[in-house]
């Protein structure tokens, strides 16, 4: 999942160099190497404007823009959300807390008096 998020939010540029219709070089990180036939400056005279030399080489740049509409701030909570988080944390911590009192309250009391033994009277025994 992290790879998908990284690839969709990352921007990169691809530089390509063409000599005629053939791609000579491409690069992701640095400038492309040319084929040795650098662009000749266009030479034109005032007398003959049609005479100009054009280079057969061209450079292209492909820019891939990443996504910028991600949520970037998750630290702002509403008042109701703050109350929920505080009460959930308090109840969860108190649930895990051990009782400090080792006192057993019912040892000081006597059991109730039984007038008859109901199981023997009805003859119902668990086997």
N, C-alpha and C positions, 0 to 999 in steps of 0.2 A: 504494500500500500504506500509505503514511503517513497518507493521508486516511481510510482505513478504520479504522486504529488510533485516530486522533484522534476520529473520530465515535463509535466504540463505547465509548471511555473517558471521554468528556465528559458531564458532568451539566448539565442545564438545566431551567428552570422556565418554564411558560407561564401567564400570568395572563389570565383572561377575565372580562368583565362582561356579564351577561345582564339584559335588561329584559323580564320576562315569559319568553317562550320564544325571544326573538330575541337573538342575540349582538350587542352594541353595539360592543365593542372588545376587542382582545387585544394582548398585549405580551410580548416575550421579555426585555427588559432593564430596564424600569421599571414603575411601577405603572400600572394601566389608568385611563383617563379614564371617569368615570361619565356617565350620561345626564342628569344634572341632578336626578334624583329620588332623592336620598340616602335611605338607610334611615331611616324614621321610627321613633323609639323606641316600643316597644310600650307602649301606655297601657292600663292596666287598673285598675279601681277595685275596692275590696274588696266593694262592693255588687254590681257586675255584672262578674264575671270573664270572661264570654264576650265582652265588648266590648273588643276590642283591634284595633289597626290593624296589618296586616302590609304590608311593602313588597313591591312586585312585582319589585324588583331583587335580584339575587344575584351574588356573586363566586365564581368557581371558580379553583382553582389546580391545574395539572397538572405533576407533578414527574417527570422522567425521570432515573433514576439510571444512572450509567455503570458500567462494569465495574471492579472493584477487585482482581481475582484474577490480575493480571499478575505475571510474574517481575520483580522489581526489582533483584536483586543477582546480577550475573554475575561478580563479582570473586573469589569464593571457589573456588579450585581444589583438587582432591585432590592427594595426593602423586604419584600416577601421572600425572595430567594435567600437573603441573609438570615432571616428568621428560621427558614427551613433548615439551612445548613447548621446553624447554631443548635437548634433543637435535636436534629439528627445526631450530631456529634456528641451532645450531652447525654442523650439516651443510649447511644452505642457504648460510650466509655463507662457509664454506670452499669450497664449490663455485664461488662467484663470484670468489674471491680469485685474483689472478694469481700465477704463480710468480716469485719474485725472482731465481732462478738462471737465467742465460743460458748456462750451461756445457753443451756437448754432449759427452757421455761417450764416444761411439763413434768420434770422430775419431782418437783415439790408438791404436786397434787396427787391425791389418791384416786384410783379409778372408781367409776360409779358402781354402786351396789347392784348386783344382778339378782332379781327375785327368783327366776327360774332359768334353766338352761334351755333355750328355745330349740336348739338343734336336737338335743336329746328328747325333748318333749314331743317334737314332731317326727322324730326318727329320720331326719334328713342330714346325711353325711356326704361330704365330698370325697370321692375316691380318686 
